[in-house]
Amino acid sequence: MNNTQRYVELCREELKRRGERDSDNNLANWLNVSRSAIGHWKTGRNGIGIIEGYRIAKFLKIDSLKVVKELHEDGFKEPELAEFFTEALASRNSNDAA
């Protein structure tokens, strides 16, 4: 299971925790994406974009930079994008420690 599939499952678990149906359609409504997008994420056909990753982080109430970085570790097409998230997280973590 890659990070994309793991986050889809975490969202489905969150829906159950909230007492809602964990259907693809309900999850798509919560994340403001199409039902087919959810299906493509689950099968690994498509990855989750930055905006959708941000929505997932907010839905799960977890760190958005970490979520987006992990989602894009599944297949960064641009090395600069991977570097950006690594630097952003490191910078924020060093500022938090200070």
C-alpha positions as CSV (number, residue, x, y, z in Angstrom):
1,M,0.0,0.0,0.0
2,N,1.5,3.4,-1.0
3,N,0.9,6.7,0.8
4,T,-1.9,7.7,-1.4
5,Q,-3.9,4.5,-0.7
6,R,-3.0,4.8,3.0
7,Y,-4.5,8.3,3.2
8,V,-7.6,7.3,1.4
9,E,-8.0,4.5,4.0
10,L,-7.4,7.0,6.9
11,C,-10.1,9.2,5.5
12,R,-12.5,6.3,5.2
13,E,-11.7,5.4,8.9
14,E,-12.4,9.0,9.9
15,L,-15.8,9.0,8.1
16,K,-16.6,5.8,10.1
17,R,-15.4,7.5,13.3
18,R,-17.7,10.4,12.6
19,G,-20.6,8.0,12.2
20,E,-20.9,8.6,8.5
21,R,-20.9,6.2,5.5
22,D,-17.4,5.5,4.3
23,S,-18.5,5.3,0.6
24,D,-16.4,6.7,-2.2
25,N,-19.2,9.2,-3.0
26,N,-19.3,10.5,0.6
27,L,-15.6,10.9,0.8
28,A,-15.5,12.6,-2.6
29,N,-18.1,15.1,-1.3
30,W,-16.1,15.8,1.9
31,L,-12.9,16.4,-0.2
32,N,-14.6,18.2,-3.0
33,V,-13.4,15.9,-5.7
34,S,-15.1,13.5,-8.1
35,R,-16.0,9.9,-7.1
36,S,-13.8,8.7,-9.9
37,A,-10.8,10.6,-8.4
38,I,-11.3,8.5,-5.2
39,G,-11.4,5.3,-7.3
40,H,-8.2,6.3,-9.2
41,W,-6.4,7.1,-5.9
42,K,-7.4,3.7,-4.5
43,T,-6.2,1.8,-7.5
44,G,-3.0,3.8,-7.8
45,R,-3.9,5.1,-11.2
46,N,-3.5,8.7,-10.1
47,G,-1.8,10.4,-7.3
48,I,-3.2,13.1,-5.0
49,G,-2.4,16.6,-5.9
50,I,-1.2,19.3,-3.5
51,I,-4.7,21.0,-3.0
52,E,-6.3,17.6,-2.4
53,G,-3.6,16.6,0.0
54,Y,-4.2,19.9,1.9
55,R,-7.9,19.1,2.1
56,I,-7.1,15.6,3.4
57,A,-4.9,17.0,6.1
58,K,-7.6,19.4,7.2
59,F,-10.2,16.6,7.1
60,L,-8.0,14.4,9.3
61,K,-6.8,17.4,11.4
62,I,-3.1,16.7,10.8
63,D,-0.1,18.5,9.5
64,S,-0.7,19.5,5.9
65,L,3.0,19.9,4.9
66,K,3.7,16.4,6.2
67,V,0.7,14.9,4.4
68,V,1.5,16.5,1.1
69,K,5.1,15.5,1.3
70,E,4.2,11.9,2.1
71,L,1.7,11.8,-0.7
72,H,4.2,13.1,-3.2
73,E,6.9,10.7,-2.0
74,D,4.9,8.1,-4.0
75,G,6.3,9.5,-7.2
76,F,7.8,13.0,-7.3
77,K,8.0,13.9,-11.0
78,E,10.0,17.0,-10.3
79,P,12.9,16.7,-7.9
80,E,12.5,20.4,-7.0
81,L,9.1,19.6,-5.6
82,A,10.4,16.9,-3.3
83,E,13.2,19.3,-2.2
84,F,10.7,22.1,-1.5
85,F,8.7,20.0,0.9
86,T,11.8,18.6,2.6
87,E,13.2,22.1,3.1
88,A,9.8,23.5,4.2
89,L,9.4,20.8,6.9
90,A,13.0,21.1,8.1
91,S,12.7,24.9,8.3
92,R,9.5,24.7,10.2
93,N,10.8,22.0,12.5
94,S,13.9,24.0,13.3
95,N,11.8,27.1,14.0
96,D,9.5,25.1,16.3
97,A,12.6,23.8,18.3
98,A,13.9,27.4,18.8
